[in-house]
Amino acid sequence: MTDPRLVPDRGRPGAWIVRIDGTDQSYVDPYDPAYLEFDYVQRVADVIDTAFETGQRITAVHVGGAAMTIPRYIAHTRPTSGQIVFEPDATLTQAVREVAPLPRQSGIKVRAVDGRTGVGELRDGYADLVVLDAFFGAQVPAELGTREWFAQVRRVVAPSGVVVMNLTDHAPLTYARRVVAGIAEFFAPVVVGAEPSTLKGRRFGNVVVSAGPPVDAPTLIKRAAAAVFPYRLMDALELDRWLGGAQPFTDADAERSPEPFSGPLTFW
């Protein structure tokens, strides 16, 4: 029997949505891995596409798996890449694989462990790319937003590598500022993007953070501005003003991301 968290997309045969507690958290079309339904996923793909050439072999680590949209995208656009996905929900992973199997020789390995455990076991400089897109229910786990965690991510990312994080927040974006402050302690440059309505406090939504030497801010800003649902991106001085002296979370005062507003809500 299909996992109740997996919902078929009636408008796109063969595609599936991962829906948890009324929130659409992941989407996959196994027949077209380049089709990215959610806007925030498109912004993550922009970072990957500007940092690494199409067809380039990379080593990627993903904290959070769900439908494995981005791992499939990388396997499709950069064949032979090696990828590890840390997804502790083995039941969900199995359900996803039953309705949307991974391609043969995809290079994607899924481990049923949490992100901190998995990343802690990797060697220094292992990854060209680390994608952080993990949720417990509808919230980012507290342990994935702290200074100590980002120190571990920095250790694992190669000097020329990139980290991309998806998180969610609402006005006044206090949680997002503290998480970004933690990332900025270990990576540069840092670019932060969200829909203007999220940044202005009108709605709960995604905040996408990308950081590392290959991050091409001007190109990312152009792509985000030209999207169907444009994102506003901040870098350099604008980002410094937005952070406003925010202090990173530590393991001692860690918090989950805020819960979504009541009622059905999507992350896109």
C-alpha positions in Angstrom: 0.0 0.0 0.0 1.3 3.4 -0.9 2.5 5.6 2.0 -0.2 8.2 2.7 2.5 10.9 2.6 2.9 10.2 -1.1 0.3 12.0 -3.3 0.1 11.6 -7.1 0.0 14.8 -9.1 -3.2 14.5 -11.1 -2.1 17.1 -13.5 1.2 15.4 -14.3 0.9 11.6 -14.7 3.7 9.7 -13.0 4.8 12.6 -10.7 4.5 12.5 -7.0 4.3 14.9 -4.1 5.6 14.2 -0.6 3.0 15.8 1.7 3.4 15.8 5.5 0.9 17.4 7.9 -0.7 19.3 5.0 2.6 20.7 3.8 4.0 19.8 0.3 7.6 19.1 1.1 9.0 17.5 -2.0 8.0 16.7 -5.6 9.4 14.4 -8.2 8.7 13.4 -11.8 10.9 10.3 -12.3 10.3 10.5 -16.1 11.7 14.1 -16.3 14.3 14.7 -13.5 14.9 18.2 -15.0 11.4 19.2 -14.2 11.5 21.1 -10.9 8.0 22.1 -9.7 8.9 24.0 -6.5 10.4 27.5 -6.9 12.9 27.1 -4.1 14.2 23.9 -5.8 14.7 25.8 -9.0 16.8 28.3 -7.0 18.9 25.5 -5.6 19.3 24.2 -9.1 20.5 27.7 -10.2 23.3 27.5 -7.7 24.4 24.1 -8.9 24.2 25.1 -12.5 26.2 28.3 -12.0 28.8 26.6 -9.8 29.4 23.4 -11.9 29.3 22.9 -15.7 26.7 20.6 -17.2 28.2 17.2 -17.5 30.8 17.8 -14.8 31.3 15.0 -12.4 30.9 16.2 -8.8 30.6 14.7 -5.3 27.5 15.8 -3.6 26.1 15.3 -0.1 22.4 15.8 0.7 21.1 16.2 4.2 17.4 15.3 3.8 16.1 13.1 1.0 12.3 12.9 0.7 11.6 12.4 -3.0 15.3 13.0 -3.8 14.5 15.7 -6.4 17.9 17.4 -6.4 20.0 14.2 -6.3 18.0 13.0 -9.4 18.5 16.3 -11.1 22.3 16.1 -10.5 22.4 12.5 -11.8 20.5 13.6 -14.9 22.5 16.7 -15.6 25.9 15.5 -14.4 26.1 11.7 -14.9 28.7 9.7 -13.1 28.5 12.1 -10.1 28.8 10.4 -6.7 26.1 11.3 -4.3 25.2 10.4 -0.7 21.8 11.2 0.8 21.3 11.2 4.5 17.6 10.5 5.2 16.7 8.9 8.6 13.1 8.1 7.5 13.8 4.7 5.9 10.0 4.0 5.5 9.6 7.2 3.4 12.6 6.4 1.3 11.3 2.9 0.6 7.9 4.2 -0.3 9.4 6.8 -2.7 11.5 4.1 -4.3 8.5 2.0 -4.9 6.6 4.6 -6.9 9.6 6.5 -8.3 12.6 4.2 -8.5 16.0 5.7 -8.8 17.6 5.2 -12.3 20.1 2.4 -12.7 23.7 3.4 -12.0 22.4 6.8 -10.7 25.4 7.1 -8.3 22.9 8.0 -5.5 23.4 6.2 -2.2 20.9 6.6 0.6 21.8 6.1 4.2 19.2 5.9 6.9 20.9 8.2 9.4 20.5 11.8 10.5 22.6 14.5 8.9 24.9 15.2 11.9 25.7 11.5 12.2 26.3 11.0 8.5 28.3 14.2 7.9 30.4 13.4 11.0 31.6 10.2 9.4 32.8 11.8 6.2 36.4 12.8 5.6 37.7 16.3 5.4 37.1 18.0 2.0 35.0 15.2 0.8 32.2 17.1 -1.1 32.1 19.6 -3.9 28.5 20.3 -2.9 26.4 20.0 0.3 22.7 20.5 0.1 20.8 21.0 3.4 17.1 20.5 2.9 15.9 18.5 6.0 12.7 18.8 7.9 11.2 17.2 10.9 7.5 17.5 10.1 7.3 21.0 8.8 10.3 22.4 10.7 14.1 22.4 10.2 15.6 20.3 13.1 17.3 22.4 15.7 20.6 20.7 15.4 20.9 21.6 11.7 21.1 25.4 12.4 24.0 25.8 14.8 27.5 27.1 14.7 28.8 23.6 15.6 26.9 22.0 12.8 28.2 24.5 10.2 31.7 23.9 11.4 31.2 20.2 10.5 29.8 21.2 7.1 32.8 23.4 6.5 35.1 20.5 7.3 33.5 18.3 4.8 33.1 20.8 1.9 36.2 21.1 -0.3 37.9 24.6 -0.3 36.3 25.3 -3.7 33.0 23.8 -2.8 29.5 25.1 -2.2 26.8 24.7 0.5 23.1 25.4 -0.2 20.5 25.4 2.5 16.7 25.6 2.3 15.0 26.9 5.5 11.6 28.4 6.3 10.6 31.3 8.4 8.2 34.3 8.7 8.5 37.9 9.8 10.6 39.2 11.4 12.9 36.3 10.1 14.8 36.1 13.3 15.4 32.4 12.9 16.7 32.8 9.3 19.1 35.6 10.3 20.6 33.5 13.1 21.1 30.5 10.8 22.6 32.7 8.0 24.9 34.3 10.6 26.2 30.8 11.4 26.8 29.9 7.8 28.6 33.2 7.2 31.1 32.4 9.9 32.5 29.6 7.8 31.7 30.3 4.2 32.0 33.3 1.8 30.5 34.7 -0.2 27.0 34.2 1.0 23.9 34.9 -1.0 20.4 34.8 0.5 17.2 34.7 -1.5 13.4 34.5 -0.9 10.2 35.7 -2.5 9.7 39.5 -1.8 6.5 38.7 0.1 8.5 36.5 2.6 11.2 39.1 3.1 8.6 41.8 3.6 6.9 39.7 6.2 3.6 39.1 4.3 3.9 35.3 4.2 5.6 32.3 5.6 8.0 30.9 3.0 11.4 29.5 1.9 14.7 31.2 2.4 17.5 29.7 0.2 21.1 30.3 1.3 24.1 29.6 -0.9 27.7 30.0 0.1 31.2 29.3 -1.1 33.7 30.5 -3.6 31.9 29.3 -6.8 28.7 31.2 -5.9 28.1 33.6 -8.8 25.9 36.3 -7.2 25.3 38.4 -10.3 24.1 35.4 -12.4 22.0 34.1 -9.6 20.3 37.5 -9.1 19.5 37.7 -12.8 18.1 34.1 -12.9 16.0 34.7 -9.8 14.6 38.0 -11.1 13.5 36.3 -14.4 11.7 33.4 -12.7 8.0 33.0 -13.0 7.7 33.7 -9.3 10.8 36.0 -8.8 13.0 35.8 -5.8 14.9 38.7 -4.3 18.6 37.9 -3.7 20.8 39.7 -1.2 24.6 39.7 -1.1 27.5 41.7 0.3 26.5 45.0 1.9 22.7 44.4 1.6 23.1 41.1 3.4 25.1 42.7 6.2 22.4 45.2 6.8 19.8 42.4 6.8 21.7 40.4 9.3 21.8 43.4 11.6 24.3 41.8 14.0 22.4 38.5 14.4 24.2 35.9 16.5 24.4 32.3 15.4 22.6 29.5 17.2 24.8 27.2 19.2 24.1 23.6 20.3 23.3 25.2 23.7 20.4 27.4 22.5 19.4 25.7 19.3 15.8 26.1 18.0 13.7 24.5 15.3 12.5 26.7 12.6 9.1 28.3 13.2 6.0 26.3 12.5 4.0 27.2 9.4 0.9 29.3 9.8 -2.2 27.2 10.5 -4.0 25.7 7.6 -2.8 24.0 4.4 0.4 25.5 3.2 3.1 24.7 0.5 6.7 25.6 0.6 6.7 27.2 -2.9 
